[in-house]
Amino acid sequence: MSVFSGKSDIMRQITVLIVLMLGTSLGHAVVSGEAAPTWTANDFSGNEVVFPSVVDGKPSVMIFWATWCPYCRAFMPYLGQIQMDYGEDKINVIAINAKEQEEGDPAAYIAGLGFPVIGIADGDGIAEDYSVRFIPGLMIIDRNGDIAWLRASTELPPGKTVAELWDEQVREQLDLLLATD
């Protein structure tokens, strides 16, 4: 056995550890059924947004995203369709920019989405309060400001398949919440 094969094994173990860590999205310090942490932040126009007041009695899809995130880019068109299908009068979409790596322009990204979204700038503190360690963090908040659903980790690669999975899960949860009207 050469010295290089030992280094190769260590690199393989490090790679497996990194992949496992990336597969986990939320530290789950926030728990489904409990009140979501409150926060006050600014939107991309500098206006103050207060949570849970912003929920305004409607179920809200909350996504923690970044411009560099391929999972986020894959899911956002589906999220836009969800918003259009359910309607702005029935649900909110709250998109909290977090863990941005100065590679993109979050304000331009939000402006270019083409659907109604409550876009929050500089949401790293909120992500920390929600124990979001990896992007995207995806959850649904019920009309009372409680966490109704948290997305589970996945080993699926970024793209259409995972976006369709999350689309189905979000719609299922929204249907359950809206059926209680």
C-alpha positions in Angstrom: 0.0 0.0 0.0 1.4 3.4 -1.0 1.1 6.6 0.8 -1.1 7.9 -2.0 -3.8 5.2 -1.5 -4.1 6.3 2.2 -4.6 9.9 1.1 -7.2 8.7 -1.5 -9.2 7.0 1.3 -9.1 10.1 3.4 -10.3 12.2 0.5 -13.1 9.7 -0.2 -14.2 9.9 3.5 -14.1 13.7 3.5 -16.1 13.7 0.3 -18.7 11.4 1.8 -18.9 13.5 4.9 -19.5 16.7 2.8 -22.2 15.0 0.7 -24.0 13.8 3.9 -23.8 17.3 5.4 -25.2 18.9 2.2 -28.1 16.5 2.2 -29.4 17.9 5.5 -31.3 21.2 5.1 -32.5 22.2 8.5 -31.1 21.6 11.9 -34.8 21.3 13.0 -34.4 23.5 16.1 -37.7 24.7 14.8 -40.4 22.0 15.0 -43.6 21.5 13.0 -46.6 22.4 15.1 -44.7 25.1 17.1 -44.8 28.8 16.7 -42.3 30.1 14.2 -39.7 32.5 15.5 -40.7 36.1 15.2 -38.5 38.5 13.2 -38.3 42.0 11.8 -36.3 42.6 8.6 -36.2 44.7 5.4 -37.5 43.8 2.0 -35.4 44.6 -1.1 -36.9 48.2 -1.2 -35.9 48.9 2.4 -39.4 48.5 3.8 -39.8 46.9 7.2 -41.4 43.5 7.3 -42.6 42.1 10.6 -43.3 38.4 11.1 -45.8 37.0 12.0 -47.9 40.0 11.1 -46.9 39.6 7.4 -48.7 36.2 7.3 -51.9 38.2 7.5 -54.0 35.1 8.3 -52.8 33.2 5.2 -50.7 30.1 4.9 -47.2 31.1 3.8 -44.5 29.2 2.0 -41.2 30.4 3.4 -38.0 29.7 1.5 -34.5 30.5 2.5 -32.6 30.9 -0.8 -29.5 32.3 -2.4 -28.6 33.3 -6.0 -25.9 30.7 -6.2 -28.1 27.8 -5.2 -29.0 25.4 -8.0 -31.8 23.8 -5.9 -33.3 27.3 -5.4 -33.1 28.2 -9.1 -34.8 24.9 -10.0 -37.6 25.3 -7.5 -38.5 29.0 -8.0 -40.5 28.6 -11.2 -42.6 25.9 -9.4 -43.0 28.2 -6.5 -44.2 30.9 -8.9 -46.7 28.5 -10.3 -47.9 27.6 -6.8 -48.4 31.3 -6.0 -50.3 31.8 -9.3 -52.5 28.7 -8.8 -53.5 29.4 -5.3 -53.6 33.1 -5.6 -52.2 36.0 -3.6 -55.5 36.3 -1.7 -55.1 32.7 -0.4 -51.3 32.3 0.3 -48.1 34.2 0.7 -44.6 33.4 -0.6 -41.9 34.7 1.7 -38.4 34.4 0.1 -35.6 35.1 2.6 -32.2 35.7 1.0 -29.6 34.0 3.2 -26.1 32.7 3.0 -25.5 34.8 -0.1 -21.9 34.6 -1.3 -21.7 38.0 -3.1 -21.9 36.2 -6.4 -25.3 37.4 -7.6 -27.7 40.3 -7.3 -30.5 39.1 -4.9 -32.6 42.2 -5.5 -32.6 41.8 -9.3 -33.3 38.1 -8.9 -36.4 38.7 -6.8 -37.6 41.5 -9.1 -37.2 39.1 -12.1 -39.2 36.3 -10.6 -42.5 37.5 -12.1 -44.8 36.5 -9.3 -45.9 38.1 -6.0 -43.3 37.4 -3.4 -42.4 39.0 0.0 -38.6 39.2 -0.6 -36.4 39.7 2.5 -32.9 41.0 2.1 -30.0 40.0 4.3 -31.8 37.2 6.1 -28.8 35.4 7.7 -30.0 36.3 11.2 -33.5 34.9 10.4 -31.9 31.7 8.9 -29.9 31.3 12.2 -33.1 31.7 14.3 -34.7 29.0 12.2 -31.6 26.8 12.3 -31.3 26.8 8.5 -27.8 25.5 7.9 -28.1 24.7 4.2 -29.9 26.4 1.4 -32.7 26.0 0.5 -34.6 25.9 3.7 -38.3 25.3 2.8 -41.3 25.3 5.2 -44.9 26.3 5.4 -46.2 28.6 8.1 -49.9 28.3 8.9 -52.3 31.2 9.2 -51.5 31.6 12.9 -47.8 31.8 12.5 -47.0 28.2 13.5 -44.8 25.9 11.5 -47.0 23.5 9.6 -44.4 21.7 7.5 -40.6 21.4 7.1 -39.0 19.9 4.1 -37.0 16.8 4.7 -33.5 16.4 3.4 -33.0 14.7 0.1 -30.3 13.0 -1.8 -31.8 14.0 -5.2 -29.5 16.3 -7.3 -30.6 19.8 -8.2 -33.0 20.0 -11.1 -36.5 19.1 -12.3 -37.0 15.9 -10.2 -36.4 17.5 -6.8 -38.3 20.7 -7.8 -41.3 18.5 -8.8 -41.1 16.6 -5.5 -41.1 19.8 -3.4 -43.9 21.2 -5.6 -46.0 18.2 -4.8 -45.2 18.3 -1.1 -45.9 22.1 -0.8 -49.2 21.8 -2.7 -50.3 18.8 -0.5 -49.6 20.8 2.7 -51.3 24.0 1.4 -54.4 21.9 0.4 -54.6 20.6 3.9 -54.3 24.0 5.5 -56.8 25.6 3.1 -59.3 22.8 3.6 -59.8 23.9 7.2 -61.5 27.1 6.0 
